[in-house]
């Protein structure tokens, strides 16, 4: 009896060991994907894409461990400021179109903005799902409903998708949009293969590529980020920002990005004056005191980017919808407005919106403003004003 039990347990352990080895051997390869094949370039080595201005690194402060960070986030055992479980949203009902020459922007939430301009309706990184995750019910959960109910969306003509992270490329939403409106979906290299998994057609272009629809031109331009759907497929597809030329003016959408060398926003200006700049300000703090990361600009760099673009109007995005980092929900907009006050720019020209809020986009940049000594002091690292924004 004892021998039989030992033999049975030994066999079980052996098969368990074999199973573990098989998982370790085959699962990583299974999770890898080849989304794109093409000629080599300064940002593609034949297998993976990269940032030509330097790779993104994740720096862990002294005394911390990277594994501890993800363990704390996964199990909620950390000292992050609390987030609300639910935020009340007043949803908008946009018109079918806006008048000739007008431009209207509605923040739907996270990186999703409806821009109505030049007779066209344009969506950036559309995301209407409850979770930004490959597994429904698991992962970052939406704390605020979309600012426009999906059924209240006007017919969409153009969609831009910056990269394949789940909070930016939401396949269920893209499928609904495709089945309803058949919009032109523009993205960067390799992402069309991912989007095709949902039965949706997309046009994938390299940096410098352009697509046209309804009299508008969609330029795919460089930014500074990375991509992955399954960890092992890291950087198999490209990431990008966009400039959309319309009859009502140019729209700049930064996508999800770090600053990198800081030169790429100047490319957006080369296409002409920017009427609307859509720039991320959140998910910039993983450890106390962080002001930005290699892959995410913070409020300070967002204001710098807005100033570089010389845009007439800006909309801060990528905050307050999904909890992706360790800052409080309202830290990004508060910090962004602090930096606007010491920038010499009109704070109203680049102000945070409520989810669901719509604005008529200015056609000309506001005149500069004098900067007070107190504002300059508040923006210095270590100031009481910055320290208060945990």
Secondary structure, DSSP 8 states (H G I E B T S, - for coil): -HHHHHHHHHHHHHHHHHHHHHHHHHHHHHH---------BTTB-SS-B--TT--------TT--HHHHHHHHHHT-S------S-B--------S---TT-EEEEEEETTEEEEEETTEEEEES---SSEESSSTTSSEE-SB--SS-GGG-----EEE----STTT--HHHHHHHHHHH--EEEEETTHHHHHGGGT---EEE-TT-EEEETTEEEEEE-------SSSTTTTSS---EEEEEETTEEEEE--S---TTS-HHHHHHTTS-EEEEEEE--S--SSTT----SSS--HHHHHHHHHHHT-SEEEEES-SSS--SSS-TTHHHHHHHHHHHTTTS-GGGB----TT-EEE--SS--------HHHHHHTSTT-HHHHT--
